[in-house]
Amino acid sequence: MRARQLVQAPARARLAAALNDAVRSAEDPRTVAFPHPQVPVAGRSVRACAAELRDLARALADPHPRARGVVLARDLLTDGNSPLYPGATADQLRSRILTARAAL
């Protein structure tokens, strides 16, 4: 049942919007819908992986995603130890993004 909830279009749209907001917050914080995130993203790594993050966000709109990929994309955003946040390298972030993308 949880997998069905995660792959529903509205849930995936929220994840995609959050990924795009992460990129925007690293590129130009004034353009983010929620200008005061709880945890700031790792700006340098996010900018280096912006194309991959946007691709992942677009892939979340695919009509028949696999739940595993959606879970990995969600974890990228919700896990405070995720390489999306300070403390990881761009290579670590890119690896996690590509893993989530491949799992979709």
C-alpha positions as CSV (number, residue, x, y, z in Angstrom):
1,M,0.0,0.0,0.0
2,R,2.8,2.4,0.8
3,A,4.5,1.8,-2.6
4,R,1.2,2.7,-4.3
5,Q,1.0,5.9,-2.3
6,L,4.6,6.8,-3.3
7,V,4.1,6.3,-7.0
8,Q,0.9,8.3,-7.2
9,A,1.4,11.3,-9.5
10,P,0.8,14.0,-6.8
11,A,3.4,12.5,-4.5
12,R,5.9,12.3,-7.3
13,A,5.1,15.9,-8.4
14,R,5.9,17.1,-4.9
15,L,9.2,15.3,-5.0
16,A,10.1,16.7,-8.4
17,A,9.2,20.2,-7.2
18,A,11.4,19.8,-4.1
19,L,14.3,18.6,-6.3
20,N,13.9,21.6,-8.5
21,D,13.7,23.9,-5.5
22,A,17.0,22.4,-4.2
23,V,18.7,23.3,-7.5
24,R,17.1,26.8,-7.5
25,S,18.2,27.4,-3.9
26,A,21.8,26.6,-4.8
27,E,21.7,28.7,-8.0
28,D,19.6,31.7,-6.8
29,P,17.9,31.5,-3.3
30,R,15.5,34.3,-4.2
31,T,13.6,32.0,-6.6
32,V,12.8,29.3,-4.1
33,A,9.1,28.8,-3.1
34,F,10.2,28.1,0.5
35,P,13.1,30.5,1.1
36,H,14.0,29.3,4.6
37,P,14.5,25.5,4.4
38,Q,15.1,23.6,7.6
39,V,18.5,22.4,6.2
40,P,20.3,24.2,3.4
41,V,21.5,22.2,0.5
42,A,25.2,21.6,-0.3
43,G,25.3,24.5,-2.8
44,R,28.5,23.6,-4.7
45,S,27.5,19.9,-5.1
46,V,24.0,20.8,-6.1
47,R,25.2,23.2,-8.7
48,A,27.6,20.6,-10.0
49,C,24.8,18.1,-10.3
50,A,22.0,20.4,-11.4
51,A,21.4,18.7,-14.7
52,E,21.2,15.3,-13.1
53,L,18.8,16.6,-10.4
54,R,16.6,18.1,-13.0
55,D,16.6,14.9,-15.0
56,L,15.6,13.0,-11.9
57,A,12.8,15.4,-11.3
58,R,11.6,15.0,-14.9
59,A,11.8,11.2,-14.6
60,L,9.5,11.3,-11.6
61,A,6.7,12.4,-14.0
62,D,7.1,9.2,-16.1
63,P,3.7,7.4,-16.2
64,H,4.9,4.1,-14.7
65,P,7.8,4.6,-12.3
66,R,9.1,1.8,-10.1
67,A,8.5,2.4,-6.4
68,R,12.2,1.7,-5.6
69,G,13.3,4.7,-7.6
70,V,10.7,7.0,-6.0
71,V,11.8,5.9,-2.6
72,L,15.5,6.6,-3.4
73,A,14.5,10.1,-4.8
74,R,12.5,10.7,-1.6
75,D,15.4,9.6,0.6
76,L,17.7,12.0,-1.2
77,L,15.4,14.8,0.0
78,T,14.4,13.6,3.4
79,D,17.5,12.0,4.8
80,G,19.5,14.6,6.7
81,N,22.7,12.6,5.9
82,S,21.9,12.6,2.2
83,P,24.6,14.0,0.0
84,L,22.1,16.7,-1.1
85,Y,23.0,18.4,2.2
86,P,26.4,19.7,3.4
87,G,29.1,17.2,4.2
88,A,29.2,15.2,1.0
89,T,31.0,15.6,-2.3
90,A,29.4,16.2,-5.7
91,D,30.5,12.7,-6.7
92,Q,28.6,11.2,-3.8
93,L,25.5,13.3,-4.7
94,R,25.8,12.4,-8.4
95,S,26.1,8.7,-7.5
96,R,22.9,8.8,-5.4
97,I,21.0,10.7,-8.1
98,L,22.0,8.3,-10.8
99,T,21.1,5.3,-8.7
100,A,17.6,6.7,-8.0
101,R,17.2,7.6,-11.7
102,A,18.2,4.1,-12.8
103,A,15.8,2.6,-10.3
104,L,12.8,4.5,-11.7
